[in-house]
Amino acid sequence: MGVALTVFVALSAHPIPAEGQEKSRDTVVAERRTESFIMSKSPWGAALRSAVFPGFGQFYNESYWKIPIVLGLGAFLVRGVIVENADYVAYRDRYAASITPTNPAGDLRLKQFREYYRNNRDTYAWWFLVLYLVQIADAYVDAHLFDFSVSNDLAGASPLMPGMTLTLSLRF
């Protein structure tokens, strides 16, 4: 019932002129454009560039301000992995040396430090992986939106129905 009513309303809102009958002045005829849109940046190319070298996809998309953020965060996280791993290795070796036949459990304080530095190292590594994947996704999305107009002129023609505009008037 609802579908039939919707179809009836849709068809009655746009009367179709009979053959030979001239279209009235208030009838708007929208012709479809046959032009095709070609993006100037390749999203997969940007993603591949970012995957090979972090920040290169942002350079390709001309988002130069993002490059120091990606490289700076990446350097910080890599430094964290290196420092925490060095501390982990030092405490791992010290804990292994503390295990003796008289003390088979070793020094538990050294074991706690070993676990602490291992957890920190792994956390830095996970955050580096997140940064790596996010900067690839950012390059991909940025390439898709490269041709998107961000001008303040919102009165432009609709790409779906050229020549038609929508006006909203409110009266109080």
Contacts in CASP RR format, 6 or more apart in sequence:
PFRMAT RR
TARGET T0000
AUTHOR 0000-0000-0000
METHOD contacts of the structure
MODEL  1
MGVALTVFVALSAHPIPAEGQEKSRDTVVAERRTESFIMSKSPWGAALRS
AVFPGFGQFYNESYWKIPIVLGLGAFLVRGVIVENADYVAYRDRYAASIT
PTNPAGDLRLKQFREYYRNNRDTYAWWFLVLYLVQIADAYVDAHLFDFSV
SNDLAGASPLMPGMTLTLSLRF
17 23 0 8 1.000
17 24 0 8 1.000
17 27 0 8 1.000
23 29 0 8 1.000
28 164 0 8 1.000
30 161 0 8 1.000
30 162 0 8 1.000
30 163 0 8 1.000
30 164 0 8 1.000
31 162 0 8 1.000
33 162 0 8 1.000
37 147 0 8 1.000
39 143 0 8 1.000
39 144 0 8 1.000
39 146 0 8 1.000
39 147 0 8 1.000
40 146 0 8 1.000
40 147 0 8 1.000
41 60 0 8 1.000
41 61 0 8 1.000
41 143 0 8 1.000
41 146 0 8 1.000
41 147 0 8 1.000
42 143 0 8 1.000
43 140 0 8 1.000
43 141 0 8 1.000
43 143 0 8 1.000
43 144 0 8 1.000
44 140 0 8 1.000
45 57 0 8 1.000
45 60 0 8 1.000
45 143 0 8 1.000
46 57 0 8 1.000
46 60 0 8 1.000
46 61 0 8 1.000
46 139 0 8 1.000
46 140 0 8 1.000
46 142 0 8 1.000
46 143 0 8 1.000
47 57 0 8 1.000
47 136 0 8 1.000
47 137 0 8 1.000
47 139 0 8 1.000
47 140 0 8 1.000
47 143 0 8 1.000
49 55 0 8 1.000
49 56 0 8 1.000
49 57 0 8 1.000
49 59 0 8 1.000
49 60 0 8 1.000
49 139 0 8 1.000
50 56 0 8 1.000
50 57 0 8 1.000
50 58 0 8 1.000
50 135 0 8 1.000
50 136 0 8 1.000
50 138 0 8 1.000
50 139 0 8 1.000
50 140 0 8 1.000
51 136 0 8 1.000
54 70 0 8 1.000
54 71 0 8 1.000
54 74 0 8 1.000
54 131 0 8 1.000
54 132 0 8 1.000
54 135 0 8 1.000
55 66 0 8 1.000
55 67 0 8 1.000
55 70 0 8 1.000
55 71 0 8 1.000
55 135 0 8 1.000
55 139 0 8 1.000
57 135 0 8 1.000
57 139 0 8 1.000
57 143 0 8 1.000
58 64 0 8 1.000
58 66 0 8 1.000
58 67 0 8 1.000
58 70 0 8 1.000
58 135 0 8 1.000
58 138 0 8 1.000
58 139 0 8 1.000
58 142 0 8 1.000
59 67 0 8 1.000
60 139 0 8 1.000
60 143 0 8 1.000
61 139 0 8 1.000
61 142 0 8 1.000
61 143 0 8 1.000
61 146 0 8 1.000
62 146 0 8 1.000
63 142 0 8 1.000
66 135 0 8 1.000
66 138 0 8 1.000
70 131 0 8 1.000
70 135 0 8 1.000
73 131 0 8 1.000
74 128 0 8 1.000
74 131 0 8 1.000
77 124 0 8 1.000
77 125 0 8 1.000
77 127 0 8 1.000
77 128 0 8 1.000
77 131 0 8 1.000
78 128 0 8 1.000
80 120 0 8 1.000
80 121 0 8 1.000
80 124 0 8 1.000
81 121 0 8 1.000
81 124 0 8 1.000
81 125 0 8 1.000
81 128 0 8 1.000
84 117 0 8 1.000
84 118 0 8 1.000
84 120 0 8 1.000
84 121 0 8 1.000
84 124 0 8 1.000
85 117 0 8 1.000
85 121 0 8 1.000
87 113 0 8 1.000
87 117 0 8 1.000
88 114 0 8 1.000
88 117 0 8 1.000
88 118 0 8 1.000
88 121 0 8 1.000
91 110 0 8 1.000
91 113 0 8 1.000
91 114 0 8 1.000
91 117 0 8 1.000
92 114 0 8 1.000
94 107 0 8 1.000
94 110 0 8 1.000
94 114 0 8 1.000
95 106 0 8 1.000
95 107 0 8 1.000
95 110 0 8 1.000
95 111 0 8 1.000
95 113 0 8 1.000
95 114 0 8 1.000
98 106 0 8 1.000
98 107 0 8 1.000
98 110 0 8 1.000
99 105 0 8 1.000
99 106 0 8 1.000
100 106 0 8 1.000
155 165 0 8 1.000
156 165 0 8 1.000
157 163 0 8 1.000
157 164 0 8 1.000
157 165 0 8 1.000
158 164 0 8 1.000
158 165 0 8 1.000
158 166 0 8 1.000
END
